[in-house]
Amino acid sequence: MTFEQAVLPILAGLAVGNVSASHVISNPNEWELVWSDEFDGIQLDRSKWIPEISCWGGGNNERQCYTDRTKNIRVSNGYLRLIAYKEKFHGPDRPPEIAANPNPKKAQPYTSGKIRTLGLSSWKYGKVEFRAKPPKGQGTWPAVWMMPSENFYGRWPLSGEIDILEGVNLGTTCPQCDGNVGENRMISALHFGDYPPKNLVRDTRVALPSHALPSDDFHVWTLEWGEGLMHFYLDGRKYWELTEKDWSSASPKAKGNPVAPFDQRFYIMANLAIGGKLSEDNNDKGVAKNVVPAEFAIDWIRIYQCRGDREKGLACMKGVEGDK
């Protein structure tokens, strides 16, 4: 469904009772759409996304090469499809921004897809929302996340990382999970602090109220991000709130700035990793032989900014003083 198809009936309903759609849209404390991809075409929109081509494993010992092939990155029937396969592949070790010169070749036993807005679009504060269906299986690791467009405070993680959605080993053995369906928890996380091994992470796990597998259907994830404050939602239900007291940066540039490093412009990306420390060390361990082909499907991704408060983004956040 396109953004227009979803919104126009709502606006028409708002016009009833002498409340006009134009009046609603002009509210300064409303989120304003500034960027979106509805994936309604027949190929990836290269004006919005650049596929990452690398085999380095993301710093997590992942087992895939990310390619620019339509086999791994496909747009069809209104969805972005990031698809992983088992196939030996040789490609460049690292993406350009962190590559050595020359950039050596590396081989991996899987291929998959990863797309980024790096170099094209980035945002400071706003609402990030997407509708997605992650895959299940031991060794799958889909993610939608954000990184700084410039490392103003220094290399990772001094400049921060925002993980909105990570799905790790969905449907696999999980004695502590409710619902008798296996691993049904999704992860959200922030990375910050000092250089490894002094880096810090704050994360949470969230399951659907029904305890069903998130891989069974599409769901909507939302990040509301303002100065010194973040709210995370799943299908409209807030499950996590963080304030500036929950993060920090060891960078000298962050001294005296309590909201650093999450006060800079960040870009967004989506990928499907196979293997890696987080997935292989948990649940049923390793990578299951029959886990691929695996597909991470995304219906749409939308970015909003607060119409009347782009500087801090707080006026549009639910539950914040001044929110209407």
Summary of the structure (lengths in Angstrom):
residues: 324
radius of gyration: 19.9
end to end distance: 28.2
largest distance: 65.9
contacts: 1085
relative contact order: 0.21
helix: 10%
strand: 40%
